[in-house]
């Protein structure tokens, strides 16, 4: 999972006429070493990731760079969110939890979910950013390119079957416990943080 710093709370997603579109909100989970406050921001990774259940979200947080670079012994707190999308704004993609921008684009164009020109434009823009400037700034710009690309096709969420974050995590392995029962399940990748709402605390 990507490193996540904070969250955003919204009332929903409005269509161009100003009326609420046909939202279903989708309940999902994201875990972090402490309660997330403020705006949910993109970290050094591809998109913002959520899990179908709190156990998978917690395991993903432990396995992520966030746990390695931060407090390795901190408890991971799973929080509940809604992804406010219509039923035609989610697309299934290949991959089990480890992604790069180019693989996602190739999958989407192969499925016919984005046009060839849209694919080429995004690919070229991503290539121009490679190795330029600060790594965090580069990821921020790459995520913006992906958001703009998906927006052209009204795609808001990419769903994948997450095997990568299931099973034992490094804490279990260090204790010699390989009995971790966290099972693979769906996870969700978001590039537009405006669709994310805190489903437990409401609007702040």
mmCIF file of the C-alpha atoms, coordinates in Angstrom:
data_MODEL
# 
_entry.id   MODEL 
# 
loop_
_atom_site.group_PDB 
_atom_site.id 
_atom_site.type_symbol 
_atom_site.label_atom_id 
_atom_site.label_alt_id 
_atom_site.label_comp_id 
_atom_site.label_asym_id 
_atom_site.label_entity_id 
_atom_site.label_seq_id 
_atom_site.pdbx_PDB_ins_code 
_atom_site.Cartn_x 
_atom_site.Cartn_y 
_atom_site.Cartn_z 
_atom_site.occupancy 
_atom_site.B_iso_or_equiv 
_atom_site.pdbx_formal_charge 
_atom_site.auth_seq_id 
_atom_site.auth_comp_id 
_atom_site.auth_asym_id 
_atom_site.auth_atom_id 
_atom_site.pdbx_PDB_model_num 
ATOM 1   C CA . UNK A 1 1   ? 0.000   0.000   0.000   1.00 0.00 ? 1   UNK A CA 1 
ATOM 2   C CA . UNK A 1 2   ? 0.962   3.618   -0.477  1.00 0.00 ? 2   UNK A CA 1 
ATOM 3   C CA . UNK A 1 3   ? 2.141   5.683   2.466   1.00 0.00 ? 3   UNK A CA 1 
ATOM 4   C CA . UNK A 1 4   ? -0.882  7.708   3.626   1.00 0.00 ? 4   UNK A CA 1 
ATOM 5   C CA . UNK A 1 5   ? -0.592  10.829  5.707   1.00 0.00 ? 5   UNK A CA 1 
ATOM 6   C CA . UNK A 1 6   ? -4.135  12.063  6.156   1.00 0.00 ? 6   UNK A CA 1 
ATOM 7   C CA . UNK A 1 7   ? -7.786  11.922  5.068   1.00 0.00 ? 7   UNK A CA 1 
ATOM 8   C CA . UNK A 1 8   ? -10.391 14.055  3.413   1.00 0.00 ? 8   UNK A CA 1 
ATOM 9   C CA . UNK A 1 9   ? -14.088 14.107  4.297   1.00 0.00 ? 9   UNK A CA 1 
ATOM 10  C CA . UNK A 1 10  ? -16.691 15.040  1.733   1.00 0.00 ? 10  UNK A CA 1 
ATOM 11  C CA . UNK A 1 11  ? -20.448 15.095  1.343   1.00 0.00 ? 11  UNK A CA 1 
ATOM 12  C CA . UNK A 1 12  ? -20.404 13.151  -1.892  1.00 0.00 ? 12  UNK A CA 1 
ATOM 13  C CA . UNK A 1 13  ? -19.652 13.528  -5.558  1.00 0.00 ? 13  UNK A CA 1 
ATOM 14  C CA . UNK A 1 14  ? -21.699 15.893  -7.697  1.00 0.00 ? 14  UNK A CA 1 
ATOM 15  C CA . UNK A 1 15  ? -22.239 15.525  -11.409 1.00 0.00 ? 15  UNK A CA 1 
ATOM 16  C CA . UNK A 1 16  ? -22.030 18.427  -13.855 1.00 0.00 ? 16  UNK A CA 1 
ATOM 17  C CA . UNK A 1 17  ? -25.652 19.398  -13.270 1.00 0.00 ? 17  UNK A CA 1 
ATOM 18  C CA . UNK A 1 18  ? -24.962 19.825  -9.552  1.00 0.00 ? 18  UNK A CA 1 
ATOM 19  C CA . UNK A 1 19  ? -27.199 16.948  -8.479  1.00 0.00 ? 19  UNK A CA 1 
ATOM 20  C CA . UNK A 1 20  ? -25.807 13.933  -6.675  1.00 0.00 ? 20  UNK A CA 1 
ATOM 21  C CA . UNK A 1 21  ? -24.976 11.145  -9.111  1.00 0.00 ? 21  UNK A CA 1 
ATOM 22  C CA . UNK A 1 22  ? -26.096 7.551   -8.532  1.00 0.00 ? 22  UNK A CA 1 
ATOM 23  C CA . UNK A 1 23  ? -23.708 6.825   -5.631  1.00 0.00 ? 23  UNK A CA 1 
ATOM 24  C CA . UNK A 1 24  ? -23.666 3.540   -3.751  1.00 0.00 ? 24  UNK A CA 1 
ATOM 25  C CA . UNK A 1 25  ? -21.129 4.494   -1.281  1.00 0.00 ? 25  UNK A CA 1 
ATOM 26  C CA . UNK A 1 26  ? -18.689 1.579   -1.024  1.00 0.00 ? 26  UNK A CA 1 
ATOM 27  C CA . UNK A 1 27  ? -17.514 0.824   2.542   1.00 0.00 ? 27  UNK A CA 1 
ATOM 28  C CA . UNK A 1 28  ? -13.761 0.177   2.730   1.00 0.00 ? 28  UNK A CA 1 
ATOM 29  C CA . UNK A 1 29  ? -10.906 0.262   5.255   1.00 0.00 ? 29  UNK A CA 1 
ATOM 30  C CA . UNK A 1 30  ? -7.498  1.879   5.527   1.00 0.00 ? 30  UNK A CA 1 
ATOM 31  C CA . UNK A 1 31  ? -5.081  1.395   8.447   1.00 0.00 ? 31  UNK A CA 1 
ATOM 32  C CA . UNK A 1 32  ? -2.263  3.589   9.751   1.00 0.00 ? 32  UNK A CA 1 
ATOM 33  C CA . UNK A 1 33  ? 0.001   3.838   12.852  1.00 0.00 ? 33  UNK A CA 1 
ATOM 34  C CA . UNK A 1 34  ? -2.141  6.635   14.285  1.00 0.00 ? 34  UNK A CA 1 
ATOM 35  C CA . UNK A 1 35  ? -5.489  8.284   13.747  1.00 0.00 ? 35  UNK A CA 1 
ATOM 36  C CA . UNK A 1 36  ? -5.534  10.103  10.433  1.00 0.00 ? 36  UNK A CA 1 
ATOM 37  C CA . UNK A 1 37  ? -6.480  13.765  10.693  1.00 0.00 ? 37  UNK A CA 1 
ATOM 38  C CA . UNK A 1 38  ? -6.906  16.384  8.013   1.00 0.00 ? 38  UNK A CA 1 
ATOM 39  C CA . UNK A 1 39  ? -6.731  15.768  4.272   1.00 0.00 ? 39  UNK A CA 1 
ATOM 40  C CA . UNK A 1 40  ? -5.842  12.326  2.937   1.00 0.00 ? 40  UNK A CA 1 
ATOM 41  C CA . UNK A 1 41  ? -2.747  12.841  0.800   1.00 0.00 ? 41  UNK A CA 1 
ATOM 42  C CA . UNK A 1 42  ? -0.802  10.722  -1.670  1.00 0.00 ? 42  UNK A CA 1 
ATOM 43  C CA . UNK A 1 43  ? 2.455   9.225   -0.460  1.00 0.00 ? 43  UNK A CA 1 
ATOM 44  C CA . UNK A 1 44  ? 5.428   7.719   -2.271  1.00 0.00 ? 44  UNK A CA 1 
ATOM 45  C CA . UNK A 1 45  ? 3.435   5.160   -4.209  1.00 0.00 ? 45  UNK A CA 1 
ATOM 46  C CA . UNK A 1 46  ? 0.714   4.489   -6.757  1.00 0.00 ? 46  UNK A CA 1 
ATOM 47  C CA . UNK A 1 47  ? -2.647  5.840   -5.606  1.00 0.00 ? 47  UNK A CA 1 
ATOM 48  C CA . UNK A 1 48  ? -4.390  5.582   -2.245  1.00 0.00 ? 48  UNK A CA 1 
ATOM 49  C CA . UNK A 1 49  ? -5.339  2.015   -1.322  1.00 0.00 ? 49  UNK A CA 1 
ATOM 50  C CA . UNK A 1 50  ? -8.252  0.662   0.705   1.00 0.00 ? 50  UNK A CA 1 
ATOM 51  C CA . UNK A 1 51  ? -9.147  -2.913  1.658   1.00 0.00 ? 51  UNK A CA 1 
ATOM 52  C CA . UNK A 1 52  ? -12.439 -4.776  1.709   1.00 0.00 ? 52  UNK A CA 1 
ATOM 53  C CA . UNK A 1 53  ? -12.074 -5.598  5.411   1.00 0.00 ? 53  UNK A CA 1 
ATOM 54  C CA . UNK A 1 54  ? -10.167 -4.209  8.438   1.00 0.00 ? 54  UNK A CA 1 
ATOM 55  C CA . UNK A 1 55  ? -7.945  -7.281  8.806   1.00 0.00 ? 55  UNK A CA 1 
ATOM 56  C CA . UNK A 1 56  ? -6.546  -6.964  5.291   1.00 0.00 ? 56  UNK A CA 1 
ATOM 57  C CA . UNK A 1 57  ? -6.143  -3.191  5.741   1.00 0.00 ? 57  UNK A CA 1 
ATOM 58  C CA . UNK A 1 58  ? -4.174  -3.715  8.966   1.00 0.00 ? 58  UNK A CA 1 
ATOM 59  C CA . UNK A 1 59  ? -1.947  -6.371  7.398   1.00 0.00 ? 59  UNK A CA 1 
ATOM 60  C CA . UNK A 1 60  ? -1.301  -4.106  4.416   1.00 0.00 ? 60  UNK A CA 1 
ATOM 61  C CA . UNK A 1 61  ? -0.265  -1.243  6.689   1.00 0.00 ? 61  UNK A CA 1 
ATOM 62  C CA . UNK A 1 62  ? 2.199   -3.482  8.537   1.00 0.00 ? 62  UNK A CA 1 
ATOM 63  C CA . UNK A 1 63  ? 3.703   -4.695  5.266   1.00 0.00 ? 63  UNK A CA 1 
ATOM 64  C CA . UNK A 1 64  ? 3.914   -1.216  3.755   1.00 0.00 ? 64  UNK A CA 1 
ATOM 65  C CA . UNK A 1 65  ? 6.825   1.227   3.600   1.00 0.00 ? 65  UNK A CA 1 
ATOM 66  C CA . UNK A 1 66  ? 4.926   3.305   6.141   1.00 0.00 ? 66  UNK A CA 1 
ATOM 67  C CA . UNK A 1 67  ? 5.647   0.695   8.806   1.00 0.00 ? 67  UNK A CA 1 
ATOM 68  C CA . UNK A 1 68  ? 9.281   0.288   7.784   1.00 0.00 ? 68  UNK A CA 1 
ATOM 69  C CA . UNK A 1 69  ? 10.062  4.016   7.776   1.00 0.00 ? 69  UNK A CA 1 
ATOM 70  C CA . UNK A 1 70  ? 7.944   4.911   10.796  1.00 0.00 ? 70  UNK A CA 1 
ATOM 71  C CA . UNK A 1 71  ? 7.410   3.307   14.200  1.00 0.00 ? 71  UNK A CA 1 
ATOM 72  C CA . UNK A 1 72  ? 7.824   -0.408  13.491  1.00 0.00 ? 72  UNK A CA 1 
ATOM 73  C CA . UNK A 1 73  ? 6.154   -1.355  16.779  1.00 0.00 ? 73  UNK A CA 1 
ATOM 74  C CA . UNK A 1 74  ? 3.150   0.968   16.552  1.00 0.00 ? 74  UNK A CA 1 
ATOM 75  C CA . UNK A 1 75  ? -0.311  -0.528  16.464  1.00 0.00 ? 75  UNK A CA 1 
ATOM 76  C CA . UNK A 1 76  ? -2.073  -0.157  13.125  1.00 0.00 ? 76  UNK A CA 1 
ATOM 77  C CA . UNK A 1 77  ? -5.510  1.399   13.449  1.00 0.00 ? 77  UNK A CA 1 
ATOM 78  C CA . UNK A 1 78  ? -8.044  0.355   10.777  1.00 0.00 ? 78  UNK A CA 1 
ATOM 79  C CA . UNK A 1 79  ? -10.480 3.149   9.921   1.00 0.00 ? 79  UNK A CA 1 
ATOM 80  C CA . UNK A 1 80  ? -13.700 2.859   7.949   1.00 0.00 ? 80  UNK A CA 1 
ATOM 81  C CA . UNK A 1 81  ? -14.324 5.036   4.878   1.00 0.00 ? 81  UNK A CA 1 
ATOM 82  C CA . UNK A 1 82  ? -16.760 5.354   2.023   1.00 0.00 ? 82  UNK A CA 1 
ATOM 83  C CA . UNK A 1 83  ? -15.794 5.581   -1.632  1.00 0.00 ? 83  UNK A CA 1 
ATOM 84  C CA . UNK A 1 84  ? -18.579 7.702   -3.101  1.00 0.00 ? 84  UNK A CA 1 
ATOM 85  C CA . UNK A 1 85  ? -18.896 6.480   -6.677  1.00 0.00 ? 85  UNK A CA 1 
ATOM 86  C CA . UNK A 1 86  ? -21.550 5.405   -9.135  1.00 0.00 ? 86  UNK A CA 1 
ATOM 87  C CA . UNK A 1 87  ? -21.719 1.777   -10.225 1.00 0.00 ? 87  UNK A CA 1 
ATOM 88  C CA . UNK A 1 88  ? -20.007 2.478   -13.560 1.00 0.00 ? 88  UNK A CA 1 
ATOM 89  C CA . UNK A 1 89  ? -16.999 4.299   -12.099 1.00 0.00 ? 89  UNK A CA 1 
ATOM 90  C CA . UNK A 1 90  ? -15.133 1.196   -10.843 1.00 0.00 ? 90  UNK A CA 1 
ATOM 91  C CA . UNK A 1 91  ? -12.930 -0.949  -13.100 1.00 0.00 ? 91  UNK A CA 1 
ATOM 92  C CA . UNK A 1 92  ? -11.280 -4.278  -12.281 1.00 0.00 ? 92  UNK A CA 1 
ATOM 93  C CA . UNK A 1 93  ? -7.568  -4.519  -13.056 1.00 0.00 ? 93  UNK A CA 1 
ATOM 94  C CA . UNK A 1 94  ? -4.955  -7.263  -12.989 1.00 0.00 ? 94  UNK A CA 1 
ATOM 95  C CA . UNK A 1 95  ? -2.339  -7.522  -10.256 1.00 0.00 ? 95  UNK A CA 1 
ATOM 96  C CA . UNK A 1 96  ? -2.301  -8.752  -6.689  1.00 0.00 ? 96  UNK A CA 1 
ATOM 97  C CA . UNK A 1 97  ? -1.237  -5.622  -4.789  1.00 0.00 ? 97  UNK A CA 1 
ATOM 98  C CA . UNK A 1 98  ? 2.107   -4.451  -6.195  1.00 0.00 ? 98  UNK A CA 1 
ATOM 99  C CA . UNK A 1 99  ? 1.670   -1.975  -9.051  1.00 0.00 ? 99  UNK A CA 1 
ATOM 100 C CA . UNK A 1 100 ? 3.368   0.609   -11.191 1.00 0.00 ? 100 UNK A CA 1 
ATOM 101 C CA . UNK A 1 101 ? 1.754   3.335   -13.277 1.00 0.00 ? 101 UNK A CA 1 
ATOM 102 C CA . UNK A 1 102 ? 2.746   1.821   -16.618 1.00 0.00 ? 102 UNK A CA 1 
ATOM 103 C CA . UNK A 1 103 ? 1.303   -1.623  -15.879 1.00 0.00 ? 103 UNK A CA 1 
ATOM 104 C CA . UNK A 1 104 ? -2.027  -0.065  -14.920 1.00 0.00 ? 104 UNK A CA 1 
ATOM 105 C CA . UNK A 1 105 ? -2.165  1.971   -18.119 1.00 0.00 ? 105 UNK A CA 1 
ATOM 106 C CA . UNK A 1 106 ? -1.330  -1.076  -20.252 1.00 0.00 ? 106 UNK A CA 1 
ATOM 107 C CA . UNK A 1 107 ? -4.043  -3.113  -18.521 1.00 0.00 ? 107 UNK A CA 1 
ATOM 108 C CA . UNK A 1 108 ? -6.655  -0.390  -19.018 1.00 0.00 ? 108 UNK A CA 1 
ATOM 109 C CA . UNK A 1 109 ? -5.899  0.165   -22.702 1.00 0.00 ? 109 UNK A CA 1 
ATOM 110 C CA . UNK A 1 110 ? -5.867  -3.615  -23.337 1.00 0.00 ? 110 UNK A CA 1 
ATOM 111 C CA . UNK A 1 111 ? -9.323  -3.856  -21.742 1.00 0.00 ? 111 UNK A CA 1 
ATOM 112 C CA . UNK A 1 112 ? -10.521 -0.949  -23.861 1.00 0.00 ? 112 UNK A CA 1 
ATOM 113 C CA . UNK A 1 113 ? -11.232 1.147   -20.767 1.00 0.00 ? 113 UNK A CA 1 
ATOM 114 C CA . UNK A 1 114 ? -9.085  4.043   -22.013 1.00 0.00 ? 114 UNK A CA 1 
ATOM 115 C CA . UNK A 1 115 ? -8.437  5.178   -25.577 1.00 0.00 ? 115 UNK A CA 1 
ATOM 116 C CA . UNK A 1 116 ? -5.121  4.655   -27.355 1.00 0.00 ? 116 UNK A CA 1 
ATOM 117 C CA . UNK A 1 117 ? -4.406  8.386   -27.506 1.00 0.00 ? 117 UNK A CA 1 
ATOM 118 C CA . UNK A 1 118 ? -5.187  8.764   -23.796 1.00 0.00 ? 118 UNK A CA 1 
ATOM 119 C CA . UNK A 1 119 ? -2.784  5.893   -23.070 1.00 0.00 ? 119 UNK A CA 1 
ATOM 120 C CA . UNK A 1 120 ? 0.005   7.379   -25.210 1.00 0.00 ? 120 UNK A CA 1 
ATOM 121 C CA . UNK A 1 121 ? -0.361  10.850  -23.714 1.00 0.00 ? 121 UNK A CA 1 
ATOM 122 C CA . UNK A 1 122 ? -0.249  9.542   -20.142 1.00 0.00 ? 122 UNK A CA 1 
ATOM 123 C CA . UNK A 1 123 ? 2.673   7.206   -20.887 1.00 0.00 ? 123 UNK A CA 1 
ATOM 124 C CA . UNK A 1 124 ? 4.689   10.057  -22.387 1.00 0.00 ? 124 UNK A CA 1 
ATOM 125 C CA . UNK A 1 125 ? 3.952   12.358  -19.461 1.00 0.00 ? 125 UNK A CA 1 
ATOM 126 C CA . UNK A 1 126 ? 5.004   9.716   -16.938 1.00 0.00 ? 126 UNK A CA 1 
ATOM 127 C CA . UNK A 1 127 ? 8.243   9.013   -18.796 1.00 0.00 ? 127 UNK A CA 1 
ATOM 128 C CA . UNK A 1 128 ? 9.191   12.696  -18.781 1.00 0.00 ? 128 UNK A CA 1 
ATOM 129 C CA . UNK A 1 129 ? 8.965   12.730  -14.981 1.00 0.00 ? 129 UNK A CA 1 
ATOM 130 C CA . UNK A 1 130 ? 11.241  9.721   -14.426 1.00 0.00 ? 130 UNK A CA 1 
ATOM 131 C CA . UNK A 1 131 ? 14.250  10.616  -12.291 1.00 0.00 ? 131 UNK A CA 1 
ATOM 132 C CA . UNK A 1 132 ? 13.339  14.284  -12.072 1.00 0.00 ? 132 UNK A CA 1 
ATOM 133 C CA . UNK A 1 133 ? 13.536  16.076  -8.757  1.00 0.00 ? 133 UNK A CA 1 
ATOM 134 C CA . UNK A 1 134 ? 12.479  14.865  -5.322  1.00 0.00 ? 134 UNK A CA 1 
ATOM 135 C CA . UNK A 1 135 ? 10.946  11.363  -5.239  1.00 0.00 ? 135 UNK A CA 1 
ATOM 136 C CA . UNK A 1 136 ? 7.889   12.508  -3.268  1.00 0.00 ? 136 UNK A CA 1 
ATOM 137 C CA . UNK A 1 137 ? 7.254   15.361  -5.684  1.00 0.00 ? 137 UNK A CA 1 
ATOM 138 C CA . UNK A 1 138 ? 7.620   12.989  -8.630  1.00 0.00 ? 138 UNK A CA 1 
ATOM 139 C CA . UNK A 1 139 ? 5.062   10.548  -7.184  1.00 0.00 ? 139 UNK A CA 1 
ATOM 140 C CA . UNK A 1 140 ? 2.652   13.416  -6.529  1.00 0.00 ? 140 UNK A CA 1 
ATOM 141 C CA . UNK A 1 141 ? 2.872   14.511  -10.168 1.00 0.00 ? 141 UNK A CA 1 
ATOM 142 C CA . UNK A 1 142 ? 2.568   10.924  -11.433 1.00 0.00 ? 142 UNK A CA 1 
ATOM 143 C CA . UNK A 1 143 ? -0.559  10.369  -9.362  1.00 0.00 ? 143 UNK A CA 1 
ATOM 144 C CA . UNK A 1 144 ? -2.030  13.581  -10.793 1.00 0.00 ? 144 UNK A CA 1 
ATOM 145 C CA . UNK A 1 145 ? -1.348  12.325  -14.322 1.00 0.00 ? 145 UNK A CA 1 
ATOM 146 C CA . UNK A 1 146 ? -3.195  9.091   -13.499 1.00 0.00 ? 146 UNK A CA 1 
ATOM 147 C CA . UNK A 1 147 ? -6.124  11.033  -12.028 1.00 0.00 ? 147 UNK A CA 1 
ATOM 148 C CA . UNK A 1 148 ? -6.403  13.190  -15.152 1.00 0.00 ? 148 UNK A CA 1 
ATOM 149 C CA . UNK A 1 149 ? -6.196  10.108  -17.370 1.00 0.00 ? 149 UNK A CA 1 
ATOM 150 C CA . UNK A 1 150 ? -8.927  8.228   -15.482 1.00 0.00 ? 150 UNK A CA 1 
ATOM 151 C CA . UNK A 1 151 ? -11.127 11.327  -15.295 1.00 0.00 ? 151 UNK A CA 1 
ATOM 152 C CA . UNK A 1 152 ? -11.273 11.370  -19.099 1.00 0.00 ? 152 UNK A CA 1 
ATOM 153 C CA . UNK A 1 153 ? -13.077 8.019   -18.967 1.00 0.00 ? 153 UNK A CA 1 
ATOM 154 C CA . UNK A 1 154 ? -15.051 8.755   -15.749 1.00 0.00 ? 154 UNK A CA 1 
ATOM 155 C CA . UNK A 1 155 ? -13.105 6.086   -13.833 1.00 0.00 ? 155 UNK A CA 1 
ATOM 156 C CA . UNK A 1 156 ? -12.767 6.768   -10.100 1.00 0.00 ? 156 UNK A CA 1 
ATOM 157 C CA . UNK A 1 157 ? -11.759 3.430   -8.528  1.00 0.00 ? 157 UNK A CA 1 
ATOM 158 C CA . UNK A 1 158 ? -9.544  0.549   -9.666  1.00 0.00 ? 158 UNK A CA 1 
ATOM 159 C CA . UNK A 1 159 ? -10.380 -2.743  -7.962  1.00 0.00 ? 159 UNK A CA 1 
ATOM 160 C CA . UNK A 1 160 ? -7.961  -5.677  -7.676  1.00 0.00 ? 160 UNK A CA 1 
ATOM 161 C CA . UNK A 1 161 ? -7.843  -9.008  -5.836  1.00 0.00 ? 161 UNK A CA 1 
ATOM 162 C CA . UNK A 1 162 ? -5.209  -8.403  -3.182  1.00 0.00 ? 162 UNK A CA 1 
ATOM 163 C CA . UNK A 1 163 ? -3.044  -11.447 -2.509  1.00 0.00 ? 163 UNK A CA 1 
ATOM 164 C CA . UNK A 1 164 ? 0.087   -9.391  -1.813  1.00 0.00 ? 164 UNK A CA 1 
ATOM 165 C CA . UNK A 1 165 ? -1.083  -8.123  1.602   1.00 0.00 ? 165 UNK A CA 1 
ATOM 166 C CA . UNK A 1 166 ? -2.567  -11.415 2.847   1.00 0.00 ? 166 UNK A CA 1 
ATOM 167 C CA . UNK A 1 167 ? -0.859  -14.063 4.959   1.00 0.00 ? 167 UNK A CA 1 
ATOM 168 C CA . UNK A 1 168 ? 1.894   -13.545 7.559   1.00 0.00 ? 168 UNK A CA 1 
ATOM 169 C CA . UNK A 1 169 ? 3.477   -10.112 7.870   1.00 0.00 ? 169 UNK A CA 1 
ATOM 170 C CA . UNK A 1 170 ? 7.025   -9.417  9.042   1.00 0.00 ? 170 UNK A CA 1 
ATOM 171 C CA . UNK A 1 171 ? 5.940   -9.151  12.682  1.00 0.00 ? 171 UNK A CA 1 
ATOM 172 C CA . UNK A 1 172 ? 4.409   -12.631 12.556  1.00 0.00 ? 172 UNK A CA 1 
ATOM 173 C CA . UNK A 1 173 ? 7.518   -14.052 10.887  1.00 0.00 ? 173 UNK A CA 1 
ATOM 174 C CA . UNK A 1 174 ? 9.855   -12.505 13.478  1.00 0.00 ? 174 UNK A CA 1 
ATOM 175 C CA . UNK A 1 175 ? 7.791   -14.240 16.189  1.00 0.00 ? 175 UNK A CA 1 
ATOM 176 C CA . UNK A 1 176 ? 7.925   -17.534 14.293  1.00 0.00 ? 176 UNK A CA 1 
ATOM 177 C CA . UNK A 1 177 ? 4.159   -17.462 13.829  1.00 0.00 ? 177 UNK A CA 1 
ATOM 178 C CA . UNK A 1 178 ? 3.142   -18.439 10.296  1.00 0.00 ? 178 UNK A CA 1 
ATOM 179 C CA . UNK A 1 179 ? -0.501  -19.042 11.203  1.00 0.00 ? 179 UNK A CA 1 
ATOM 180 C CA . UNK A 1 180 ? -1.730  -15.602 10.117  1.00 0.00 ? 180 UNK A CA 1 
ATOM 181 C CA . UNK A 1 181 ? -5.228  -16.148 8.737   1.00 0.00 ? 181 UNK A CA 1 
ATOM 182 C CA . UNK A 1 182 ? -5.599  -12.878 6.817   1.00 0.00 ? 182 UNK A CA 1 
ATOM 183 C CA . UNK A 1 183 ? -7.101  -14.029 3.538   1.00 0.00 ? 183 UNK A CA 1 
ATOM 184 C CA . UNK A 1 184 ? -6.826  -12.417 0.094   1.00 0.00 ? 184 UNK A CA 1 
ATOM 185 C CA . UNK A 1 185 ? -9.734  -10.145 -0.745  1.00 0.00 ? 185 UNK A CA 1 
ATOM 186 C CA . UNK A 1 186 ? -10.551 -7.147  -2.897  1.00 0.00 ? 186 UNK A CA 1 
ATOM 187 C CA . UNK A 1 187 ? -8.725  -3.861  -2.478  1.00 0.00 ? 187 UNK A CA 1 
ATOM 188 C CA . UNK A 1 188 ? -9.402  -0.508  -4.109  1.00 0.00 ? 188 UNK A CA 1 
ATOM 189 C CA . UNK A 1 189 ? -7.031  2.053   -5.601  1.00 0.00 ? 189 UNK A CA 1 
ATOM 190 C CA . UNK A 1 190 ? -8.071  5.717   -5.724  1.00 0.00 ? 190 UNK A CA 1 
ATOM 191 C CA . UNK A 1 191 ? -6.489  8.668   -7.536  1.00 0.00 ? 191 UNK A CA 1 
ATOM 192 C CA . UNK A 1 192 ? -9.208  11.235  -6.748  1.00 0.00 ? 192 UNK A CA 1 
ATOM 193 C CA . UNK A 1 193 ? -9.283  11.910  -3.009  1.00 0.00 ? 193 UNK A CA 1 
ATOM 194 C CA . UNK A 1 194 ? -12.520 13.888  -3.335  1.00 0.00 ? 194 UNK A CA 1 
ATOM 195 C CA . UNK A 1 195 ? -14.520 10.659  -3.505  1.00 0.00 ? 195 UNK A CA 1 
ATOM 196 C CA . UNK A 1 196 ? -13.253 9.530   -0.062  1.00 0.00 ? 196 UNK A CA 1 
ATOM 197 C CA . UNK A 1 197 ? -15.367 10.187  3.041   1.00 0.00 ? 197 UNK A CA 1 
ATOM 198 C CA . UNK A 1 198 ? -15.004 9.167   6.669   1.00 0.00 ? 198 UNK A CA 1 
ATOM 199 C CA . UNK A 1 199 ? -18.030 6.930   7.126   1.00 0.00 ? 199 UNK A CA 1 
ATOM 200 C CA . UNK A 1 200 ? -17.850 6.809   10.929  1.00 0.00 ? 200 UNK A CA 1 
ATOM 201 C CA . UNK A 1 201 ? -17.263 10.409  11.988  1.00 0.00 ? 201 UNK A CA 1 
ATOM 202 C CA . UNK A 1 202 ? -19.202 12.163  9.291   1.00 0.00 ? 202 UNK A CA 1 
ATOM 203 C CA . UNK A 1 203 ? -18.401 15.634  8.038   1.00 0.00 ? 203 UNK A CA 1 
ATOM 204 C CA . UNK A 1 204 ? -15.953 17.672  10.102  1.00 0.00 ? 204 UNK A CA 1 
# 
